[in-house]
C-alpha cells in the first residue's frame, strides 16, 4: 500500500463504522422523526431551532450523504470535509431536544474529532501518525470506559437495584429472558448485583487500558464492546460501532508501526 | 532500560515533532477525564453532572459544552409519569401507585418525555401528564418535576404540548 493509501485507510475504517451506526438507527430514526413531527413538545430549555425536526433531519442526512461521498471515492479532501460534517452533525444532535440523550452521538462526536484531526494534520515524519493516532484512539476508548465507570460508583448501582429494574425485571432480550427462565425470581436481584459489579470492574479495567500496550488495550475494548452488544442490547451497535471502528483503525496503524519498527523489519526479513 | 508505554512514546513523539494538534487533542481528553474523575470526589462536580441530565445547567452553551462527556448509565435515575400531581409520599412508596408509571432509567431521565419513545406513550392519551425525575449519586440528589399540558389538537393530527417546570412536592 502506498503512502497516500495508507493515510486514507484508517479514515475509511472510522467513516464506515460511523456510517454503520447511522444506518443501524435509520428505521428507529424515521419512526422517531414522525413522532416529533406529529407530537411536538415545547420545553423552554432548548432554543427553538434545536426543537425543530427539520434540524434533526438535516444533521442526520448531511452526515450520511458526506459519508457516502467519501466512501464511494476516498480522497483526503473528501475525508476532511466528511470529518467536519460528522463532527458538526453529532454536535447538533447532542444538543437537540429529540436526540440529546442518545449516546450514539457522544461516541460519534469523539470518533469524528479523531477523524477530523487525522485528516487535517500535517505529516511531520513518516512514522509520525503511527504513534500519535493509535494512542489517541486508545485514549478516547479509555475515556468512554472511564465516564461509565465513575457514574456507577453509587449504592443504587452497586447493590444491583438499577440493573434489576432496567434489565432483569422484564427486559425483552434473549439474555435476560434466559436468566429469568433459569433462575427463580428471588435470585434475580442477587444476579443483578453480580452483573453490576462485573460491569463496573470491566469498565474500570477499560479506563485503565490507557496505560496498556496499544494492541492489548484496543483488542480488550473491541472484545468488551462486542460482548455488550451481544449480551445487553443489539441497539447498542449504533453507540459502539464508531468506537469499534476507531479501535480497528488504531490496530491497523499499530500493526504498521510494529512492522516498520527495526524489530518488526527483522521479523519480516526472517519470515521472508 | 526505558519504558515503551504508548503514553510515553506519544509524549516523546509530540515533543520531538512539536505536534501542537496532537498535544491539544490529548489535553482535551485529559480535561474531560479530570472532570469525570472529579465526579465521585467533588459534590459540586457531581451536582453539575446530574443537573446536566435534568436540563438545568445554565447558560445553554455550558450545558452544550458538557454534552460530549461520556456518561453512559451514570447515576441512579428514576422517573414517575402520572395522570395527576403526586404528593411527596407517593414518590417514595414502593411499589408506586397503580396509576403511576415509575421505573429506573439508564441516563437522562427526562427523556421519558422528550425522546420519541417516551413521548409517544406519554402523549398518547392526549391528556395532561405530570412527570417527575430524580437522579442520585453518593447521597446527593437532583429532582425535577414537569406538568405536560396538551395545547391544541387540530384536525391535521398534530398535537402540540408544553412541558412546564413545577416544584417538586413539599419543596
Interface residues (C-beta under 8 A of the other chain):
Chain A: X31 X32 X33 X35 X36 X37 X38 X39 X40 X41 X42 X43 X44 X45 X46 X47 X91 X94 X95 X97 X98 X100 X101 X102 X103 X106 X107 X109 X110 X113 X114 X117 X120 X121 X124 X125 X128 X131 X132 X134 X135 X136 X138 X139 X140 X143 X144 X146 X147 X148 X150 X151 X152 X153 X154 X155 X156 X157 X161 X162 X165 X166 X199 X210 X211 X212 X213 X214 X217 X239
Chain B: X5 X6 X7 X9 X10 X13 X14 X17 X19 X21 X22 X25 X26 X29 X32 X33 X36 X37 X39 X40 X49 X55 X56 X60 X63 X64 X67 X68 X69 X70 X71 X72 X73 X74 X75 X76 X77 X103 X104 X105 X106 X107 X108 X111 X113 X114 X115 X116 X117 X119 X120 X123 X136 X137 X138 X148 X151 X157 X158 X159 X160 X161 X162 X163 X164 X165
